[in-house]
Amino acid sequence: MEDIYKEVKNNPLFYNMSEDEIKYVLQCSNAAVKSYRDNQVLFEKEQKVEELGIVIEGVLNLVSWKYSGNRVIVTTLEKDDLFGEALIYATEGNSPYDLVSSGKSKVLLIPYKIFSNMCSNNCSYHAQLIKNMLTILSDKIVMLNNKMSILNAETLKGRIAVYLLSLQKKSNTMIFDMPMNRQKLAEFLNVKRPSLSRELSNMQKDNIIEVYRSSVKILDMDKLRKLAD
């Protein structure tokens, strides 16, 4: 576990906590490190989840199944990503998806009880942990609200426009970086990556935006706003 403290110290869950404080919290909660082989299921849909996880190594996939039997990857989790956090304070803690290891992986599992019960010593760092968890959940709610406003756009160009306008407003400049790569952005917008790339290319041809790797330059704000309406 000694190496794990160093691995997770920069995770948002442990913001404003020293390495020793992280160590005490993880020991107090009986946190454990577990390794998984390729295609091993960490938990299944409808299974009660009682631990928050942090990906230490490898990749995990949240998987949904269609009635046809086809598997759909809802999202991919990589190093430092959390899972199970949305279920901590839920009335029912059952998972809506399967969680499956893609290749070999290693995770840190923290029992939920640490987030709902203060320890007998009333440690300040325990309170900081709970505060960090609530901040993470609040940020996720804001992100989901933003995503809903994006997905409400009738066309893919409209979704892209709303997304880019939100980044422009946040950066307050006409040139900014997209925080997600193409694959992640396609998943976020609920489209296939080729469709996303095609529409970005079309928007460049129309002289609305200019894209280079992760960098975007808005060329015509009025046209971009019209697409977003």
C-alpha positions as CSV (number, residue, x, y, z in Angstrom):
1,M,0.0,0.0,0.0
2,E,2.9,2.4,0.5
3,D,3.3,3.1,-3.2
4,I,-0.5,3.6,-3.5
5,Y,-0.4,6.7,-1.3
6,K,1.9,8.4,-3.7
7,E,-0.2,7.2,-6.7
8,V,-3.4,8.8,-5.4
9,K,-2.1,11.9,-3.6
10,N,-3.0,14.2,-6.6
11,N,-6.5,12.7,-7.0
12,P,-9.3,15.3,-6.4
13,L,-10.7,13.0,-3.7
14,F,-7.6,13.8,-1.6
15,Y,-7.4,17.5,-2.4
16,N,-5.7,19.6,0.4
17,M,-4.6,16.4,2.2
18,S,-1.1,15.4,3.1
19,E,0.3,11.9,2.2
20,D,0.2,11.0,5.9
21,E,-3.5,12.1,6.1
22,I,-4.3,10.0,3.0
23,K,-2.6,7.1,4.7
24,Y,-4.6,7.4,7.9
25,V,-7.9,7.8,6.0
26,L,-7.3,4.7,3.9
27,Q,-6.2,2.6,6.9
28,C,-9.3,3.8,8.8
29,S,-11.6,2.9,6.0
30,N,-10.0,-0.6,5.4
31,A,-9.3,0.4,1.8
32,A,-7.7,-2.3,-0.3
33,V,-5.9,-2.6,-3.6
34,K,-7.1,-5.3,-6.0
35,S,-5.9,-6.5,-9.4
36,Y,-8.0,-7.8,-12.2
37,R,-7.3,-9.8,-15.4
38,D,-8.5,-9.0,-18.9
39,N,-12.3,-9.0,-19.2
40,Q,-12.8,-9.7,-15.5
41,V,-16.0,-8.2,-14.2
42,L,-15.6,-6.0,-11.1
43,F,-19.4,-5.7,-10.6
44,E,-22.5,-6.4,-12.7
45,K,-25.7,-4.4,-13.4
46,E,-28.1,-4.4,-10.5
47,Q,-25.3,-5.6,-8.1
48,K,-25.2,-3.6,-4.9
49,V,-22.0,-1.5,-4.8
50,E,-20.5,-0.7,-1.5
51,E,-17.1,0.7,-2.4
52,L,-15.7,3.7,-4.3
53,G,-12.9,2.8,-6.6
54,I,-9.9,4.7,-8.1
55,V,-8.2,3.3,-11.1
56,I,-4.5,2.9,-10.4
57,E,-3.4,1.0,-13.5
58,G,-5.0,-0.1,-16.7
59,V,-8.4,0.6,-18.2
60,L,-12.0,-0.3,-17.1
61,N,-15.1,-0.1,-19.2
62,L,-18.6,0.7,-18.0
63,V,-20.8,-1.6,-20.2
64,S,-24.5,-1.6,-21.0
65,W,-26.3,-4.4,-22.9
66,K,-29.0,-3.8,-25.6
67,Y,-32.0,-6.1,-25.8
68,S,-30.4,-7.5,-29.0
69,G,-27.5,-8.7,-26.8
70,N,-25.0,-6.2,-28.3
71,R,-22.5,-4.7,-25.8
72,V,-22.2,-0.9,-25.6
73,I,-19.3,0.8,-23.8
74,V,-20.9,3.7,-22.0
75,T,-17.6,5.2,-20.9
76,T,-14.0,4.2,-20.4
77,L,-12.2,4.8,-17.1
78,E,-8.4,5.3,-17.0
79,K,-5.8,6.1,-14.4
80,D,-7.1,8.4,-11.5
81,D,-10.7,8.1,-12.7
82,L,-13.3,7.3,-10.0
83,F,-16.1,4.8,-10.1
84,G,-19.0,4.1,-7.8
85,E,-19.1,7.7,-6.5
86,A,-22.6,8.4,-7.8
87,L,-23.9,5.6,-5.6
88,I,-22.4,6.7,-2.2
89,Y,-25.5,8.6,-1.0
90,A,-28.1,7.0,-3.3
91,T,-31.1,5.4,-1.7
92,E,-30.4,2.3,-3.8
93,G,-26.8,1.5,-4.3
94,N,-27.2,-0.9,-7.3
95,S,-25.1,-0.4,-10.3
96,P,-26.8,0.6,-13.6
97,Y,-24.0,-1.0,-15.6
98,D,-21.4,-3.8,-15.7
99,L,-17.8,-2.7,-14.9
100,V,-15.3,-4.8,-16.8
101,S,-11.5,-4.7,-16.9
102,S,-10.0,-4.1,-20.3
103,G,-6.6,-5.8,-20.1
104,K,-4.9,-6.1,-16.7
105,S,-5.8,-3.4,-14.2
106,K,-5.4,-2.4,-10.6
107,V,-7.8,-0.4,-8.5
108,L,-8.0,1.1,-5.0
109,L,-11.3,0.2,-3.3
110,I,-12.6,2.4,-0.4
111,P,-15.7,1.3,1.5
112,Y,-18.5,3.8,1.5
113,K,-18.8,4.0,5.3
114,I,-15.9,6.4,5.4
115,F,-17.9,9.0,3.5
116,S,-21.0,8.9,5.8
117,N,-19.6,8.4,9.3
118,M,-17.0,10.6,11.1
119,C,-14.4,8.6,12.9
120,S,-14.3,8.7,16.8
121,N,-11.3,11.0,16.7
122,N,-13.3,13.6,14.6
123,C,-10.2,14.1,12.4
124,S,-10.1,17.3,10.3
125,Y,-8.7,15.3,7.4
126,H,-11.7,13.0,7.5
127,A,-13.9,16.0,7.2
128,Q,-11.8,17.2,4.3
129,L,-12.3,13.9,2.6
130,I,-16.1,14.2,2.8
131,K,-15.9,17.8,1.6
132,N,-13.9,16.7,-1.4
133,M,-16.4,13.9,-2.2
134,L,-19.3,16.4,-2.1
135,T,-17.3,18.8,-4.3
136,I,-16.7,16.0,-6.8
137,L,-20.5,15.1,-6.8
138,S,-21.5,18.7,-7.2
139,D,-19.1,19.2,-10.1
140,K,-20.5,16.0,-11.7
141,I,-24.1,17.4,-11.4
142,V,-23.0,20.7,-13.1
143,M,-21.3,18.7,-15.9
144,L,-24.4,16.6,-16.4
145,N,-26.6,19.7,-16.6
146,N,-24.2,21.2,-19.2
147,K,-24.3,17.9,-21.1
148,M,-28.1,17.9,-21.1
149,S,-28.1,21.4,-22.6
150,I,-25.7,20.2,-25.3
151,L,-27.7,17.1,-26.1
152,N,-30.9,19.1,-26.4
153,A,-29.5,20.6,-29.6
154,E,-31.4,19.1,-32.6
155,T,-28.3,18.4,-34.8
156,L,-24.7,17.2,-34.2
157,K,-23.4,20.6,-35.5
158,G,-25.7,22.2,-32.9
159,R,-24.3,20.0,-30.1
160,I,-20.7,20.8,-31.2
161,A,-21.6,24.5,-31.3
162,V,-23.1,24.6,-27.8
163,Y,-20.0,22.7,-26.5
164,L,-17.5,25.0,-28.1
165,L,-19.4,28.1,-27.0
166,S,-19.3,26.8,-23.4
167,L,-15.5,26.4,-23.7
168,Q,-15.2,29.9,-25.2
169,K,-17.2,31.4,-22.4
170,K,-15.1,29.7,-19.8
171,S,-11.7,30.6,-21.4
172,N,-12.9,34.1,-22.5
173,T,-10.8,33.8,-25.7
174,M,-11.5,32.8,-29.3
175,I,-8.6,30.3,-29.2
176,F,-8.8,27.5,-26.7
177,D,-8.0,23.8,-26.1
178,M,-10.7,21.1,-25.9
179,P,-10.1,19.1,-22.7
180,M,-11.3,15.9,-24.3
181,N,-9.7,13.9,-27.2
182,R,-11.9,13.1,-30.2
183,Q,-13.0,9.7,-28.8
184,K,-13.9,11.1,-25.4
185,L,-15.8,14.0,-27.0
186,A,-17.7,11.6,-29.3
187,E,-18.8,9.6,-26.3
188,F,-19.7,12.8,-24.5
189,L,-21.9,14.0,-27.5
190,N,-23.3,10.5,-27.9
191,V,-22.1,10.1,-31.5
192,K,-19.6,8.0,-33.4
193,R,-16.1,9.4,-33.7
194,P,-16.2,9.5,-37.6
195,S,-19.4,11.5,-37.5
196,L,-17.8,14.0,-35.1
197,S,-14.7,14.4,-37.2
198,R,-16.8,14.9,-40.3
199,E,-18.9,17.7,-38.8
200,L,-15.8,19.4,-37.4
201,S,-14.3,19.2,-40.9
202,N,-17.5,20.7,-42.4
203,M,-17.5,23.5,-39.9
204,Q,-13.9,24.3,-40.9
205,K,-14.9,24.3,-44.6
206,D,-17.7,26.8,-43.8
207,N,-15.1,29.0,-42.0
208,I,-16.9,28.8,-38.7
209,I,-14.0,27.3,-36.8
210,E,-10.4,26.2,-37.3
211,V,-9.2,23.0,-35.6
212,Y,-5.7,21.8,-35.0
213,R,-5.4,18.7,-32.8
214,S,-7.0,19.8,-29.5
215,S,-6.9,23.5,-30.3
216,V,-9.9,25.4,-31.6
217,K,-10.1,28.9,-33.0
218,I,-13.5,30.4,-33.5
219,L,-13.6,32.3,-36.9
220,D,-17.3,33.3,-37.0
221,M,-19.0,33.7,-33.7
222,D,-22.4,34.7,-35.3
223,K,-22.6,31.5,-37.4
224,L,-21.5,29.4,-34.4
225,R,-24.3,30.9,-32.3
226,K,-26.9,30.3,-35.0
227,L,-25.9,26.6,-35.1
228,A,-26.4,26.5,-31.3
229,D,-29.9,28.0,-31.4
